[in-house]
Amino acid sequence: MLTTDLKSTIQSAYRQFLEHRELTPRHGQKLMIANIANTLANIKADGQGRRIDNSDPDHSEAAGKNNTSSPHLCIVEAGTGTGKTVAYLLATIPIAQAFNKKLVVSTATIALQEQIILKDLPEVKKNTDLSFNYILAKGRGRYLCLSKLDRILMDSTPEVDLSQSLYDQESPLVDEQALTIYNSMVDALTAGKWDGDRDSWDTEIDTDVWASVTTNHRECTGRRCSNVNSCSFFKAREAIDKYDVIVANHDLVLADLALGGGAILSHPEDTIYIFDEGHHLPDKALSHFSYHTRVASTSKWLDQSHKTLSNMLGDISGAGQIDHYAERLPATFLEAKQSLEKLYPQCQLLMEEQLLNGNDRSHFTNNNFSNDGKRYRFEGGIPPTNIIQIAEELSLQFDRLNSLLAHMTTEVQEAMEDGYCSVPKVDLETWFPVIGNWQSRAEANLALWRSYANVSLDTTDEQNKTVPLARWITLVEFSGVVDFEVCSSPILASNTLKYRLWEECYGAVVTSATLTALGRYDRFMMRSGTTADQHYSVMPSPFDFSQALLQVPNFTVEANQAREHTENIVENLPGLVSKQKGSLVLFSSRKQMEDVFYQLPQHLRDQILMQGDRSKQAMLVEHKKKIDEDESSILFGLASFAEGVDLPGNYCSHVIIAKLPFAVPDDPIEASLSEWVEQRGGNAFMDITVPDAAMKLVQACGRLLRKETDTGTITILDKRLMTKRYGKLLLNCLPEYKIELGR
């Protein structure tokens, strides 16, 4: 419970922070601290400090006679200016320490992660009496693998490229430039000038160069490695246990959960999580628990692995029972390859039939086929019988392959620990990552083909109604070679997050400037799997939104009239930006952005920085430089510029939104979700599309006011905001701007 001492500690820390920083209290910040503290401090726990889940009969007696729900999740929407980072740090650090839990702060972007580790945490520690330490956690792929580096330097043209991507058409050779970098790494390590962390290397390392000297959990020999005492990753992993606050990102947290939890970070039951930029978490979870494979590339990999096997056995034959399992691999490789070769023409036929029938509107009404993306989505997530049958074959074959490789992994691991093994340890260490790489690919294929073979076993929601997977095929062209990528994904991350995260963790705070849609948490709950009995709140903003004008000019047209809409923007944009120094123009499609740009007069194009011409960060630096030099600058951006872009004051006094941000209709996951909602009697447009657009519109408009003193204009060039019945819903979800419609 929130004891008097704990409450006093939090209040004292907040008071000290404000005094030392010469800041005044913010109502929303104080309220956020109180909400988080009251939620987390009142979590019920047993004698071992484990959270009591009242739905668990083993804990029902421990929960007491009043066996009511005990919220352990605090979901807080807090807009710009609330000071939410300081709020959640001041509330959670004392509570995590009092309950002997690790605090994991997770973000969606590198920029916020750097802000927390370099600015916010140091300031909290410096300006309060709170005693804590903190560290930045990274995945294995950010650290050097010394064993791989050693092998590359011993043989600069290895027969086996251990880092080869599943979809690479060829194994890249190690060139002279890469060798120079690798030798520099050895020198830096020897001199103690580098810790093996990619991010601390003094120059940018090319992705292909780095991929050859890093590893994953399947390729790593772990404590059996000869270099384990010098391993950068294991040093970093051991250090995490000594720290109170761990700063990570959503991808790393989800990767840890996929490994069962506690493999990279602290175990969920011993952890309080903070998910800042929490609105990204459901989409991140979908990408982590979706599956895909390319048919021709996987077939080629199986063939290459078959050929490599003899070289492998030439080095490690006789290690335990490795030969017993390895001798069964060739037949399994061949069977899987033959099944994939049967699948390829089926995918080809499917695509060709859809292209031939492209004029038949029925093929487009259900969003089955995207001509631009060359994608075919299976309606209802159900593939045709012939593909299911091949998937059943592949599921069995990759199951056998995965099992054989798992046995081989165990045999090699045991041989490395066997002091009497006749196979040199260096050979075992050389080939272990290859077997691990093969097993990773076999596991990925097994998961994908099982998801296609077991259509009838799609996951269910809390009402035991079927929630199908989205399943689709994408046509891929690489250097003139045509391939088919077969994909499947849950249409919602709710079950994944519910069972792997929310039910496992001790407690969590989810926060963002945009968590609600249309003023409700329904959208977030549906996508994230949080339940109605948790603690939800919206913090009041310190901003006076009436300092901003939101207008829909009378000259606008409805954006679904594509050509007329683009012409309308070209005609009227010069007048909108002529009196502004700093403007941000947001588009929903790259095509329209480029069409508008190339039709504008040259003098205006000279002022525009357009996304795609350079990196986002370089664009923002150049934009600010021009404004500082009293020049005009106009940013043309897509969705990534509609959130996370901070341009206070004169850097952005006008935000122009070309089109209401409705989702692209041919996204296979969103299309499958809409289809599922309709099948359950819902209205996909009003239940999914409009709430999604509402949240994105709030994010886009939020680019204008970044400080309490900011003023400016938001112009929306889409008349549907006035003419369609959902327009009022979208307007009502926005802050209380001064609004002018049709003037």
QUISUL-V88390 format. One record per residue. N is the residue number from 1. RES is the residue in one letter. PHI is phi in whole degrees, -180 to 180 (none if undefined). PSI is psi in whole degrees, -180 to 180 (NA if undefined). OMEGA is omega in whole degrees, 0 to 359 (NA if undefined). Layout:
# QUISUL-V88390
((N:RES:PHI:PSI:OMEGA) (N:RES:PHI:PSI:OMEGA))
This chain:
# QUISUL-V88390
((1:M:none:165:179) (2:L:-80:90:183) (3:T:-71:166:179) (4:T:-61:-42:180) (5:D:-65:-43:181) (6:L:-67:-43:178) (7:K:-61:-41:180) (8:S:-65:-39:179) (9:T:-62:-45:181) (10:I:-66:-46:180) (11:Q:-63:-41:180) (12:S:-65:-42:180) (13:A:-63:-41:179) (14:Y:-66:-43:180) (15:R:-64:-44:179) (16:Q:-62:-43:181) (17:F:-61:-46:180) (18:L:-65:-43:182) (19:E:-65:-47:182) (20:H:-68:-32:180) (21:R:-91:-2:182) (22:E:55:50:180) (23:L:-112:158:175) (24:T:-101:149:180) (25:P:-61:145:175) (26:R:-112:131:184) (27:H:-58:-47:181) (28:G:-63:-37:180) (29:Q:-67:-45:178) (30:K:-62:-42:181) (31:L:-66:-38:179) (32:M:-66:-42:177) (33:I:-59:-45:181) (34:A:-64:-43:181) (35:N:-63:-45:180) (36:I:-65:-47:182) (37:A:-62:-44:181) (38:N:-67:-35:179) (39:T:-70:-53:187) (40:L:-73:-39:183) (41:A:-70:-19:182) (42:N:-102:14:174) (43:I:-67:133:179) (44:K:-83:135:181) (45:A:-135:157:178) (46:D:-89:-172:184) (47:G:-65:-22:179) (48:Q:-94:7:178) (49:G:81:14:178) (50:R:-91:137:181) (51:R:-63:138:179) (52:I:-90:121:175) (53:D:-94:114:186) (54:N:-67:-15:177) (55:S:-81:-10:181) (56:D:-89:117:182) (57:P:-60:-26:179) (58:D:-68:-22:183) (59:H:-109:-2:186) (60:S:-62:-38:180) (61:E:-70:-39:180) (62:A:-66:-25:181) (63:A:-75:-14:178) (64:G:96:177:183) (65:K:-68:-37:179) (66:N:-83:74:187) (67:N:-81:63:179) (68:T:-95:167:182) (69:S:-65:140:178) (70:S:-117:102:182) (71:P:-60:135:175) (72:H:-125:5:177) (73:L:-118:132:178) (74:C:-118:110:183) (75:I:-106:118:190) (76:V:-129:120:171) (77:E:-90:124:182) (78:A:-141:114:185) (79:G:-75:176:178) (80:T:-56:136:179) (81:G:96:-10:179) (82:T:-71:-32:186) (83:G:80:44:189) (84:K:-70:-31:181) (85:T:-64:-49:177) (86:V:-62:-39:181) (87:A:-61:-50:184) (88:Y:-73:-28:177) (89:L:-70:-45:180) (90:L:-66:-32:180) (91:A:-79:-39:190) (92:T:-91:-32:182) (93:I:-60:-49:178) (94:P:-63:-38:181) (95:I:-68:-45:179) (96:A:-61:-41:179) (97:Q:-69:-40:180) (98:A:-64:-35:182) (99:F:-98:7:178) (100:N:58:47:178) (101:K:-118:151:173) (102:K:-78:147:175) (103:L:-111:117:178) (104:V:-109:117:178) (105:V:-101:118:186) (106:S:-118:135:179) (107:T:-124:169:179) (108:A:-98:-19:185) (109:T:-126:152:178) (110:I:-64:-37:183) (111:A:-59:-47:180) (112:L:-70:-37:178) (113:Q:-59:-45:179) (114:E:-66:-38:179) (115:Q:-62:-42:182) (116:I:-68:-45:185) (117:I:-78:-30:184) (118:L:-99:-22:185) (119:K:-123:-59:190) (120:D:-68:-50:180) (121:L:-64:-44:176) (122:P:-59:-38:181) (123:E:-69:-40:178) (124:V:-64:-43:181) (125:K:-67:-40:183) (126:K:-70:-35:191) (127:N:-105:12:176) (128:T:-138:171:176) (129:D:-89:4:179) (130:L:-65:132:180) (131:S:-108:111:181) (132:F:-157:161:173) (133:N:-124:164:186) (134:Y:-149:159:183) (135:I:-152:153:175) (136:L:-94:123:180) (137:A:-99:140:180) (138:K:-134:160:179) (139:G:-77:168:182) (140:R:-57:-32:184) (141:G:-70:-8:177) (142:R:-92:-3:185) (143:Y:-117:149:178) (144:L:-69:141:170) (145:C:-102:109:183) (146:L:-62:-35:181) (147:S:-65:-42:178) (148:K:-66:-41:179) (149:L:-62:-43:178) (150:D:-59:-46:183) (151:R:-65:-39:180) (152:I:-65:-41:182) (153:L:-73:-24:175) (154:M:-77:-29:181) (155:D:-146:102:186) (156:S:-74:-8:176) (157:T:-131:67:183) (158:P:-65:150:179) (159:E:-69:-29:183) (160:V:-119:122:175) (161:D:-91:105:186) (162:L:-68:-17:183) (163:S:-99:4:187) (164:Q:-58:129:179) (165:S:-67:154:177) (166:L:-57:-29:187) (167:Y:-109:2:177) (168:D:-65:140:179) (169:Q:-82:-26:178) (170:E:-142:156:176) (171:S:-83:119:180) (172:P:-68:138:177) (173:L:-83:155:178) (174:V:-81:114:182) (175:D:-91:178:184) (176:E:-63:-38:180) (177:Q:-63:-43:178) (178:A:-64:-42:179) (179:L:-62:-37:177) (180:T:-61:-43:179) (181:I:-65:-44:182) (182:Y:-63:-41:178) (183:N:-66:-35:177) (184:S:-65:-36:178) (185:M:-63:-43:179) (186:V:-61:-45:180) (187:D:-61:-44:181) (188:A:-66:-40:178) (189:L:-65:-44:182) (190:T:-63:-38:181) (191:A:-83:-2:181) (192:G:71:23:182) (193:K:-98:-1:180) (194:W:-147:143:183) (195:D:-104:7:179) (196:G:86:2:178) (197:D:-87:124:182) (198:R:-56:-39:185) (199:D:-72:-15:179) (200:S:-100:1:174) (201:W:-69:145:191) (202:D:-74:-12:176) (203:T:-134:165:178) (204:E:-68:131:180) (205:I:-101:126:180) (206:D:-57:142:185) (207:T:-58:-44:180) (208:D:-66:-38:179) (209:V:-65:-43:181) (210:W:-71:-39:184) (211:A:-58:-29:181) (212:S:-74:-16:184) (213:V:-124:20:171) (214:T:-123:178:187) (215:T:-149:176:174) (216:N:-127:180:187) (217:H:-66:-26:179) (218:R:-77:-32:183) (219:E:-86:-17:185) (220:C:-82:132:179) (221:T:-84:-4:174) (222:G:64:-135:184) (223:R:-67:-12:180) (224:R:-85:-9:183) (225:C:-71:141:179) (226:S:-64:-25:183) (227:N:-100:14:188) (228:V:-61:-34:182) (229:N:-69:-19:179) (230:S:-108:4:187) (231:C:-70:124:182) (232:S:-64:-40:182) (233:F:-66:-46:183) (234:F:-69:-33:174) (235:K:-62:-44:180) (236:A:-67:-41:181) (237:R:-65:-41:179) (238:E:-67:-33:180) (239:A:-66:-32:182) (240:I:-56:-38:182) (241:D:-63:-19:183) (242:K:-94:-1:187) (243:Y:-110:148:180) (244:D:-82:-41:184) (245:V:-119:127:181) (246:I:-117:121:178) (247:V:-97:125:184) (248:A:-137:-166:172) (249:N:-130:167:184) (250:H:-58:-39:182) (251:D:-62:-42:181) (252:L:-68:-41:178) (253:V:-61:-46:181) (254:L:-67:-36:176) (255:A:-64:-40:178) (256:D:-64:-42:178) (257:L:-64:-38:180) (258:A:-64:-27:178) (259:L:-89:6:177) (260:G:104:-5:180) (261:G:85:134:179) (262:G:87:1:181) (263:A:-80:-35:181) (264:I:-117:-46:180) (265:L:-105:-175:176) (266:S:-67:158:182) (267:H:-67:141:183) (268:P:-52:-39:183) (269:E:-69:-15:178) (270:D:-108:19:189) (271:T:-130:139:164) (272:I:-105:123:182) (273:Y:-100:145:166) (274:I:-120:119:177) (275:F:-105:94:173) (276:D:-80:156:190) (277:E:52:42:188) (278:G:-66:-17:179) (279:H:-67:-17:178) (280:H:-83:-16:189) (281:L:-59:-47:180) (282:P:-60:-42:179) (283:D:-68:-38:176) (284:K:-62:-40:180) (285:A:-65:-39:177) (286:L:-59:-44:182) (287:S:-68:-31:180) (288:H:-76:-27:185) (289:F:-116:29:172) (290:S:-107:165:185) (291:Y:-134:148:177) (292:H:-159:154:174) (293:T:-155:152:178) (294:R:-103:132:191) (295:V:-67:-58:183) (296:A:-66:-40:181) (297:S:-65:-40:178) (298:T:-67:-38:177) (299:S:-61:-42:179) (300:K:-66:-40:178) (301:W:-62:-43:178) (302:L:-60:-41:180) (303:D:-66:-45:180) (304:Q:-64:-39:180) (305:S:-65:-39:177) (306:H:-58:-43:181) (307:K:-71:-33:181) (308:T:-75:-25:186) (309:L:-56:-41:182) (310:S:-64:-38:177) (311:N:-64:-39:179) (312:M:-61:-50:183) (313:L:-68:-26:175) (314:G:-63:-24:181) (315:D:-100:-35:189) (316:I:-120:10:176) (317:S:-58:137:180) (318:G:99:-6:177) (319:A:-81:106:181) (320:G:56:-134:179) (321:Q:-103:29:183) (322:I:-57:-38:182) (323:D:-68:-35:181) (324:H:-60:-42:180) (325:Y:-83:-37:184) (326:A:-65:-32:183) (327:E:-68:-16:178) (328:R:-93:-7:181) (329:L:-68:-44:185) (330:P:-55:-44:181) (331:A:-65:-37:180) (332:T:-70:-42:175) (333:F:-56:-47:184) (334:L:-66:-43:180) (335:E:-62:-44:179) (336:A:-65:-40:179) (337:K:-63:-41:180) (338:Q:-66:-38:178) (339:S:-67:-41:177) (340:L:-64:-36:178) (341:E:-68:-27:173) (342:K:-75:-31:183) (343:L:-75:-36:186) (344:Y:-55:-52:180) (345:P:-65:-27:177) (346:Q:-67:-41:176) (347:C:-65:-42:181) (348:Q:-63:-44:180) (349:L:-64:-41:180) (350:L:-61:-46:180) (351:M:-66:-45:183) (352:E:-63:-40:179) (353:E:-64:-40:180) (354:Q:-68:-39:178) (355:L:-66:-41:179) (356:L:-65:-33:181) (357:N:-96:20:186) (358:G:-59:-25:181) (359:N:-81:-10:179) (360:D:-82:110:186) (361:R:-59:-24:182) (362:S:-63:-25:180) (363:H:-76:-15:183) (364:F:-106:-26:183) (365:T:-59:-40:181) (366:N:-91:11:179) (367:N:58:33:180) (368:N:-68:-36:189) (369:F:-135:130:177) (370:S:-105:111:182) (371:N:-68:-39:180) (372:D:-64:-43:182) (373:G:-93:-2:182) (374:K:50:57:186) (375:R:-127:137:176) (376:Y:-118:122:179) (377:R:-104:133:179) (378:F:-79:121:182) (379:E:-61:132:182) (380:G:69:8:182) (381:G:74:14:186) (382:I:-108:112:178) (383:P:-74:163:176) (384:P:-66:160:186) (385:T:-57:-41:183) (386:N:-64:-35:179) (387:I:-74:-37:176) (388:I:-61:-41:181) (389:Q:-63:-43:177) (390:I:-66:-38:178) (391:A:-62:-37:177) (392:E:-63:-41:177) (393:E:-63:-48:182) (394:L:-65:-35:178) (395:S:-61:-45:179) (396:L:-66:-41:183) (397:Q:-69:-43:179) (398:F:-75:-23:173) (399:D:-65:-46:178) (400:R:-63:-44:181) (401:L:-62:-45:180) (402:N:-63:-40:180) (403:S:-65:-45:179) (404:L:-62:-44:181) (405:L:-68:-34:176) (406:A:-64:-42:177) (407:H:-63:-42:180) (408:M:-64:-39:177) (409:T:-59:-45:180) (410:T:-63:-43:181) (411:E:-62:-43:180) (412:V:-68:-41:179) (413:Q:-60:-46:180) (414:E:-67:-36:179) (415:A:-66:-35:179) (416:M:-67:-25:180) (417:E:-93:-9:183) (418:D:-88:109:182) (419:G:-67:-13:182) (420:Y:-104:3:181) (421:C:-65:135:183) (422:S:-77:-16:180) (423:V:-84:127:180) (424:P:-58:139:182) (425:K:-61:-33:181) (426:V:-62:-35:178) (427:D:-71:-39:178) (428:L:-63:-43:179) (429:E:-67:-30:179) (430:T:-69:-41:186) (431:W:-93:-16:179) (432:F:-57:-46:179) (433:P:-62:-30:179) (434:V:-66:-47:179) (435:I:-63:-41:178) (436:G:-63:-40:177) (437:N:-63:-44:177) (438:W:-62:-42:182) (439:Q:-67:-38:177) (440:S:-59:-43:181) (441:R:-70:-39:179) (442:A:-65:-42:178) (443:E:-61:-44:181) (444:A:-63:-43:178) (445:N:-68:-39:179) (446:L:-61:-46:180) (447:A:-62:-42:181) (448:L:-65:-49:185) (449:W:-73:-30:173) (450:R:-64:-38:181) (451:S:-68:-25:176) (452:Y:-87:-32:182) (453:A:-77:-30:186) (454:N:-106:54:181) (455:V:-60:-35:183) (456:S:-74:-9:183) (457:L:-108:24:178) (458:D:-56:148:186) (459:T:-61:160:179) (460:T:-120:155:178) (461:D:-91:-172:186) (462:E:-67:-19:177) (463:Q:-95:10:180) (464:N:59:32:173) (465:K:-101:145:187) (466:T:-64:130:173) (467:V:-115:99:187) (468:P:-72:161:168) (469:L:-81:151:168) (470:A:-83:132:178) (471:R:-130:134:182) (472:W:-157:167:178) (473:I:-126:135:178) (474:T:-118:134:176) (475:L:-80:128:183) (476:V:-124:133:176) (477:E:-118:129:182) (478:F:-138:113:180) (479:S:51:43:178) (480:G:83:-4:180) (481:V:-96:130:180) (482:V:-95:131:178) (483:D:-136:167:179) (484:F:-125:124:178) (485:E:-97:118:180) (486:V:-96:128:189) (487:C:-131:153:169) (488:S:-149:149:180) (489:S:-155:145:169) (490:P:-60:147:178) (491:I:-84:-15:175) (492:L:-138:147:177) (493:A:-92:5:189) (494:S:-58:-49:182) (495:N:-67:-40:180) (496:T:-59:-50:181) (497:L:-70:-37:181) (498:K:-61:-51:187) (499:Y:-84:-30:184) (500:R:-92:-26:186) (501:L:-119:-65:188) (502:W:-61:-41:182) (503:E:-78:-17:183) (504:E:-95:-32:188) (505:C:-75:158:176) (506:Y:-71:-43:178) (507:G:-168:166:181) (508:A:-157:149:171) (509:V:-118:128:175) (510:V:-116:125:182) (511:T:-142:155:179) (512:S:-175:163:174) (513:A:-74:-20:181) (514:T:-136:96:174) (515:L:-117:-30:178) (516:T:-87:159:174) (517:A:-137:128:185) (518:L:57:32:176) (519:G:79:9:182) (520:R:-131:162:178) (521:Y:-94:5:185) (522:D:-56:-44:183) (523:R:-62:-47:181) (524:F:-63:-42:180) (525:M:-62:-42:181) (526:M:-64:-41:185) (527:R:-85:-26:185) (528:S:-103:-16:179) (529:G:83:9:174) (530:T:-75:153:186) (531:T:-106:164:185) (532:A:-67:-19:183) (533:D:-87:6:175) (534:Q:-86:177:186) (535:H:-97:116:180) (536:Y:-117:141:177) (537:S:-157:160:176) (538:V:-125:123:183) (539:M:-84:139:177) (540:P:-68:142:181) (541:S:-88:146:176) (542:P:-80:-5:185) (543:F:-80:147:169) (544:D:-97:97:187) (545:F:-70:-14:178) (546:S:-70:-9:175) (547:Q:-74:-7:179) (548:A:-115:140:175) (549:L:-101:126:172) (550:L:-108:122:184) (551:Q:-130:147:168) (552:V:-121:99:185) (553:P:-62:154:181) (554:N:-65:-25:184) (555:F:-78:-7:184) (556:T:-69:159:174) (557:V:-122:169:178) (558:E:-72:132:188) (559:A:-70:-13:177) (560:N:-77:-5:171) (561:Q:-94:83:196) (562:A:-55:-56:185) (563:R:-66:-45:179) (564:E:-62:-37:180) (565:H:-66:-46:178) (566:T:-62:-44:179) (567:E:-61:-38:180) (568:N:-64:-41:179) (569:I:-66:-46:181) (570:V:-58:-41:183) (571:E:-70:-38:190) (572:N:-105:-16:182) (573:L:-60:-43:181) (574:P:-55:-40:180) (575:G:-70:-30:181) (576:L:-74:-34:185) (577:V:-101:-4:188) (578:S:-64:-30:184) (579:K:-101:8:185) (580:Q:-111:145:173) (581:K:-84:-48:182) (582:G:-121:120:181) (583:S:-130:150:175) (584:L:-126:119:180) (585:V:-111:120:185) (586:L:-107:128:180) (587:F:-115:155:177) (588:S:-94:-14:179) (589:S:-141:143:179) (590:R:-64:-37:182) (591:K:-60:-48:180) (592:Q:-65:-39:179) (593:M:-58:-47:181) (594:E:-71:-38:178) (595:D:-61:-43:179) (596:V:-65:-47:183) (597:F:-57:-49:186) (598:Y:-76:-9:176) (599:Q:-100:-5:179) (600:L:-80:155:177) (601:P:-63:151:186) (602:Q:-58:-40:183) (603:H:-63:-30:178) (604:L:-80:-38:178) (605:R:-61:-30:180) (606:D:-66:-21:180) (607:Q:-92:-8:189) (608:I:-96:134:169) (609:L:-109:115:188) (610:M:-107:134:179) (611:Q:-57:134:181) (612:G:110:-26:180) (613:D:-77:-27:179) (614:R:-157:177:181) (615:S:-67:158:179) (616:K:-60:-44:181) (617:Q:-65:-41:179) (618:A:-64:-37:177) (619:M:-62:-45:182) (620:L:-66:-39:178) (621:V:-63:-46:180) (622:E:-65:-41:179) (623:H:-60:-49:181) (624:K:-64:-37:179) (625:K:-62:-43:180) (626:K:-66:-42:179) (627:I:-65:-42:179) (628:D:-62:-29:179) (629:E:-91:14:176) (630:D:64:31:174) (631:E:-105:162:176) (632:S:-87:144:179) (633:S:-146:135:182) (634:I:-124:124:177) (635:L:-94:128:171) (636:F:-105:117:183) (637:G:-138:166:177) (638:L:-106:-156:188) (639:A:-58:-35:183) (640:S:-67:-17:176) (641:F:-91:-7:182) (642:A:-85:-6:174) (643:E:-149:152:177) (644:G:76:3:178) (645:V:-99:122:185) (646:D:-112:105:181) (647:L:-128:77:184) (648:P:-73:163:173) (649:G:60:-136:184) (650:N:-70:-12:179) (651:Y:-63:-27:175) (652:C:-153:104:177) (653:S:-109:-1:179) (654:H:-148:119:173) (655:V:-107:123:180) (656:I:-115:120:181) (657:I:-106:113:187) (658:A:-67:-35:190) (659:K:-153:144:175) (660:L:-58:134:190) (661:P:-81:62:174) (662:F:-76:145:183) (663:A:-65:151:175) (664:V:-64:126:189) (665:P:-71:-15:184) (666:D:-100:11:173) (667:D:-64:123:188) (668:P:-64:-34:181) (669:I:-72:-46:180) (670:E:-66:-38:179) (671:A:-64:-41:179) (672:S:-68:-37:177) (673:L:-64:-44:178) (674:S:-62:-42:179) (675:E:-61:-42:181) (676:W:-66:-42:179) (677:V:-61:-43:179) (678:E:-63:-41:180) (679:Q:-64:-28:180) (680:R:-88:7:177) (681:G:92:8:179) (682:G:-89:178:177) (683:N:-112:103:187) (684:A:-59:-37:182) (685:F:-66:-47:183) (686:M:-80:-29:183) (687:D:-87:-28:185) (688:I:-119:-56:189) (689:T:-66:-49:182) (690:V:-67:-47:176) (691:P:-59:-39:178) (692:D:-63:-45:180) (693:A:-64:-37:180) (694:A:-61:-45:181) (695:M:-65:-42:180) (696:K:-68:-34:179) (697:L:-68:-41:177) (698:V:-61:-43:179) (699:Q:-62:-45:182) (700:A:-64:-46:179) (701:C:-64:-29:181) (702:G:-68:-6:177) (703:R:-72:-16:187) (704:L:-80:-61:184) (705:L:-91:109:181) (706:R:-113:-16:175) (707:K:-134:161:183) (708:E:-64:-23:182) (709:T:-93:-3:183) (710:D:-69:148:173) (711:T:-137:171:176) (712:G:155:-165:186) (713:T:-131:141:171) (714:I:-115:122:179) (715:T:-116:126:179) (716:I:-110:119:186) (717:L:-97:48:181) (718:D:-141:108:186) (719:K:-67:-14:180) (720:R:-60:-23:177) (721:L:-63:-22:178) (722:M:-103:-29:190) (723:T:-97:-22:183) (724:K:-100:151:184) (725:R:-67:-25:178) (726:Y:-77:-12:180) (727:G:-57:-41:180) (728:K:-66:-38:178) (729:L:-61:-43:180) (730:L:-66:-41:179) (731:L:-64:-39:182) (732:N:-68:-22:181) (733:C:-84:-10:182) (734:L:-83:157:174) (735:P:-60:172:186) (736:E:-81:66:175) (737:Y:-71:161:167) (738:K:-75:123:189) (739:I:-114:134:174) (740:E:-130:118:181) (741:L:-114:129:172) (742:G:70:33:178) (743:R:-107:NA:NA))
